[in-house]
Amino acid sequence: MYICKTDHSAMEKKITFKEVAKLAGVSTQTVSRVTNGGLNVDPVTLKRVQEAINTLGYIPNKGAQLLVRKSAKIFGVLSLGSTFEGAASIVDGIRLESLAIGYHISIAVTEEGEEQIELAIKELQSQQVEAIFINLPLTTAIAEKIVNKHSKISFLFIDVPYETAVNQVSSDHYQGAKLVADLVLNQGRKQIALLNGPSISYAANCRTKAWMDAITNSEASIVAQAEGNWSAESGYLETTKLLSKAIEFDALLVGNDQMALGALRACAEFKKEIPLQIAVTGFDDTTNSAYFNPPLTTVRQNFLELGRKAVQKIANQIKNGDHSISKNKIPVTLIERKSTQTTAKDPKATEKIANLLQEINKLLPHLS
């Protein structure tokens, strides 16, 4: 049973905007935007202000909020948490393009799960949003159910299967994953391990399929597979498990840069030379991937363009009264760095040379 406790001492003192702003370390204007639905507020700042509001027990002025919302044009954004750099960058692209055409955005950060998503949609609906962008991994069934249930609102999805009958924008995950697979295969790598993203994600599954298609059509083979949750920690733990089993592989294809960061640490702890013994690749080209040790070969997604394109599509549909389904893939680019670069065509060249030297040493006594 939930029990609500009332703090009478807090009721006696009216908390002000200034006190919330001071505790959160932001301006009073930012506090105002948060209390009016998180309009045009960075997700990290949004969380900080909300925590300050909860700590101080601040009660927003609902009358003022209604006046603001009546005069504003708003898009809703339903997204993963800001700890994921790609998700945060997509939201920023949505924000920038929305501002350019006279819209604010209201951000709802939610956990995966149909019930939680439904609650977040209802919250955004209460703010009179004209459209909702959903940057969460969803199945075809759930995405289509959402659109059919809330038919008066325009939706656009960013991580759903391509065959889903909904508006969607995504990066070309298949092409990007094929580029990194072809890269290591052309280097003569034969034993490939895969570190996949979470199976609930269409983007992750698409990348895995591209890897498997490329490897199946080559002389190489997949010797191991593991699944992470996009975090560096999961990349470290899953790669550690693979290396602990003494599974031999000369290339590790990883679902995103953060997991690749964890994988590189695991390889270093097991004294594996990157890229001489194992080539490691990522996906996303996040801000720090060029500064990993070694710098990471990856696939660059244009997150800002993805967010901008999503807004442009929905804005055009609203303007023209167009209810047709629109799908778009944003091109990606292979970024080759030191985690795959090697001067030796054979990644096991050092080992072979060492074996040859041992054979020569064995023969020397017989030659003298």
N, C-alpha and C positions, 0 to 999 in steps of 0.2 A: 504493500500500500504506500502511495506517495503522500507525504505530509508536507504541507507548505508552512514554513515558519516565517512570521512577520517580525521584522526588526523595527520596533517603534522608535528607537533613537534615530534611525536613518530617516524615518518618515518625517521627523520634526525638522530636519534640515533638507532643503531643496538642493539637489545636486545640479550644477550648471554645466553648460557646454564647455566652459573654460576649464573646469576641473577634469572633465573627461579628456579634453585635448591635451592637457598637461601630463596626465598619467600615460596616455598613449604616445606622447611625443609627436603630435601632429597639430595642424591648424584647426580652428573652430569650424572652418568651411568644410574640412574633410569629415569632421564629426557630423556635420549637417547632412552631407551626402550619404554617409553610412546610415543614419537614422531615417533617411528617405528612400531606403532600399538598396544601398550600396552602389549608387549611380557613379560610374566613372571612377571607381576606386580600385587600386591594385589589390589583388587577393591577400597579400601579406599584410598590407596596411589595414585592410578590412578586418582581418582576424584580430589584429592588435587593438583596434578601436572597440570591437565587440567585447573583447576580454576586459577592457577598461570600463565599459558600460556595465558589464556584469559585476565587476569588482566593486564599483561605487554604488550600484543599485540605481543608476540613472533611468528615469522614465521619460521617453520622448513625448513631445507635444504632437498628438495625433492630428489635431486640427491643422497645424502648419504642414504636416506631411501631406495631407489630402490636397491642400492648395498647390503644393509643388508638383504632385503627380498629375493633377488635372491639366497643367500647362506644359508638361514634358512629354516628348515622344521617347518611348523606351523599348529597347530590345532586352530580352532575358538571355542569360548564359548559364547553362548547367554544365559544370566541369569537374574534373579531378582536382585534387588539392594542388596548391602552388609549389609543393616540394618537387613536382615533376616539371622540369624546365620546359619541355616541349608544350605541355598543356598551358603553362603560364604564358608562353610566347604566342600561342594561338589566340588566347583570350586578349592579349595585347593587340594583335592584329584586328580582332573584332572591334575592340575599343576604338582604335585609331580610325578605322573606316567608318564606324558609326558616328563618331564626332564629326567627321568630314561631311556627312550628309544630314547633320542636325539631330542625331539621336544620342541619348544616354544609354548606358547599359546597367543592368542589375544582375549581379553575379550570385549564383547559388552554388556553393561547393558541397557535394554530397558523396556519400559512400555508394558503392555499387549495390544494386538490389532494387527490385521493382517497386516495393513499398516506399523506400526512401526517395526514389526518383519521382514517384507520384506526389508525395508530400511537397517536394521541391517545386514541381510544376505548379501545384496549386498556390504556393506562396508567390511564385512569379506572376501567375494569373491575377492574384489580388492586387498587383501593382499595375495592372492595365497594360501589360507588355503587348506589343504588336506581333512579335515573333520570338521563338526560343531556339537557340543554338545548343545542341547537346553534344558535348565532347566527352562521352563516356563509351566504353565498349559495350555494345548491345547486340543481342541476337536479332535476326530478322523478325521473329514473332513479336518480341517486345517492342521493337521500334514501330512496326506497323500498327500494333495495338495502341500505342501512344497517339499516333496520328489520327486513327479512327475515333478514339475516345474524345480527343480535344480538337474537333474538326474546325472550330472557329479561329484557331491560332495557326500560323505558319510555323513549321519546324524545319530545321536543317541539322543533319547528323554528320559526325566526323569520323566515327569508328563503328561502322556497320558493314555487313557483307554487301558486296557490290550489287547483288541481285535483289536486294531489298527495295521495295517499291516506295521509296521516300526520297526527299531532297537530300543530297549528300555531296560533300567535298572531301577529298582525301589525297594524300601523297601517293605516288605510284610505287607502292611498297614492293610489289612483285619485281618490277624492273630494277629497283635499287638493290634488292637482295640478290638478284641474278648477277648484277655487276660485281659484287664482292666475291660471290662464289666462282665466277669465271676468272677473276683475278688470281685467286689462290690455286685454282686448277691449272691455269696456264703456267704457273710457277713449278708445276710438277708435284704438287702436294697430293698424296694418295689416301691418307687416313684422316678423315674429317670428323670432328665432333661438333655437335650443334647445341648451343645454349639458347633455347627458345624463350620468347616472352610468354605471358600468361595466356592459356588456351582460350579464355573468354574473349580475348581481343582478336578481331578480324585482322587488324594490321599485323599482329604477331603471327597469326596462322598463314597469312599471305606471304610473309617473309620466309617462313619455314618451308612452305610449298615450293617457292622459287629455288631455295637451296637444294631441296631434295630432287627437283626436276633436273637441275644442272648437274648434280653429282651422279644421278642415275644414268644420264647420257654421256658419262665420261668413264675413264678407267679407274677412277677413285671409288671409295666406299665410305659409308657412314658407319663409324665404329662405336659411337655413343651419342645419346641425346639426354638433355636435362631441361628443366623448365624453371625459370625465375619469375620474379614479380616486378621487373623493371628496375629494381633497386640495386645499388652497388653491393649491398650486403648479400643479396641473393646470388649475385654473380660470383662473389667470393666463395660463398658456401658451396654452391653447386660445382664450381670448378675444383675446389678442394676435394670434393667427393670423387670426382673423375680421376684426379691425379693420385688420390689415395688408393684407388683400385688398380693402379699401375696400368691403366689403359693407355696404349700407345696411340698418339695422334699428332699430326704435324700441322694441323690448322684447326682453329676454334672460331666458328662463326657465331657471333653473339647478337641477340635481338635488339639491343640498344646500347648507347655509349656508357650509361651508368653501370649496367651489368658488366660491360667490358672492363671498366675501371676495376671492379672487384676481381674479375678474372685475371687481370694483369698482376694484381697483388698476389693472388694465389700462385700464379706461375713463378713469380719472383721467390716466394717462400720455398717452392719445390726446386729452386735452382734451374728453372727452364729458361733457356736463352730465347728471347723474342727479338727478331723473327727467325733466327737461325734454326732453332728446333721446332718452334711452334709459331705460326702466323696467327695473329688475333685481329678480328675486325669487329666494328660496331655498327650502329645505325642511328642517325639523327644529326651528327655534327654539332653537338651542344657546345656551349661557349668554351669549356675547358678541355675538350678532347684533343686539341693541338698541343696541350701541355701535360698530357699523361706521360708516363715513362714506360716504354717509348711513346712518342706521339702516335695517336690512333688513326689507322685507316678506317674510314667510315663512309656513310652515305648522307649527304646534306639534304635535309628537308627545309623548304622555305616556309617556316611556321607563320611568319607575318603575312606572307602572300596567301597562305591557306585561310587565315582568319579574314583577310580583306575580301578574298573571293567569295567566302561564305556570305558576308554581309551584302556584297554587290548582287548576288543571286536573289537573296530574299527581298532586298529593297526593290529590285526590278519587278519581282512577282507582285509585291504589294502595290506598286505604282500602276502596273498594267492590269491588275486583277487577274493575273495568270495563275491557275491552279495546277498546271502540268508539273510532272516530276522532272527534276533536273539533277544530273549527275556529272561530276567533273573530277578529273585526276590532275594533280599538280606534278610536273616533272621533278625528278631528283637528280643529284650529281654525285658521282664517285669522287671521294677525296682520298688520295693515296698518300699515306705517311709511313713512318719507319716501322710500325708494328707488323708490316707485311713485306717491306722492302728488303731484298737480300741480293748480294752479288753472286751467290752460289745458286746455280740452277737446281741443284739437288739440296733440299733442306737438311739432309743427313750427311752432308759432305764432310764435316768435321769428324763425325763418328767413323766414317769409312776410312778417312786418312789415318786416324788413330789405329784402326784395325790393321791397316797395311803396314804401318810402322812396327807393330808388334810382330807381324809375320816376318818382316825383314830382320828384326833383332833375333828371331829364332833361327834364321838361316845363317847369320854372320859367323857363328862358331864353326860351322861346317865348311865355310869358304876359306878360313884361315889355315 
